[in-house]
Every structure is written in C-alpha cells, then in structure tokens.
Amino acid sequence: MGNTTRNGLILTALFSLTACAGYSPTPFWEIKESAFASLKPGITTKADVRTQIGIPSEEGIYPRQGVETWDYRYLGGTTVRMLAHVYFDSNGIYTYTYQGLDPAYTGGQGVGTK
C-alpha cells in the first residue's frame, strides 16, 4: 500500500472519530427521574429541557406529525434502567413525556406511562 493511500485511510478514520466525539449526551446516571416532573406542557421550551435535564441521547424529527422527540436514558431509583421520550410540538414547546423501562435492558419489553 502506498503512502498516499495509507495516509488517506488514516485521515478518513480520524475524521470519522472526531465527528462522533462532537456529540456528548448527558450520562444516564446523572439524570434523575424527578427532573421530568418540572416540565410544563405548553410552557417549557427545548432550551429549558436542555438546562433542566441535559443533552438527549437521541433526537428525532417527524415533520409530517409536527413532532420532535428527545430520548433520555436514566436510572429509576438506584438500579432500574429507564427511557423517557420527551415530545415537542413544531414550535419547540414541550407537550408530554412517555417514560418506561428501557427496552435495551429488558429484552425489548418496555412498559411505559404517559
């Protein structure tokens, strides 16, 4: 393999790694279940949620429904792995949260409450 090809592969790998390093969600052990109780439908903004809860692990935008979701993994109590889907309307205003067991840790069997 020539130096040019090898250097190109190294640069590609480095750029790929730095792209992933730019997004750092709030660790699940830092998020408390009580943080979601302070969210007020129709009042709380996305900026408020980032301040009160942190950076979500995933974000989803559904333009046809006019909905955006942010997902947060957190501990319920001291050991139960939970997942919360925080919903926003098309104006970025909080509407509701769906919380349940994290299916990644329960064999795909999430049970939730709205």
Order of alpha helices (4+ residues) and beta strands (2+ residues): alpha-alpha-beta-beta-beta-beta-beta
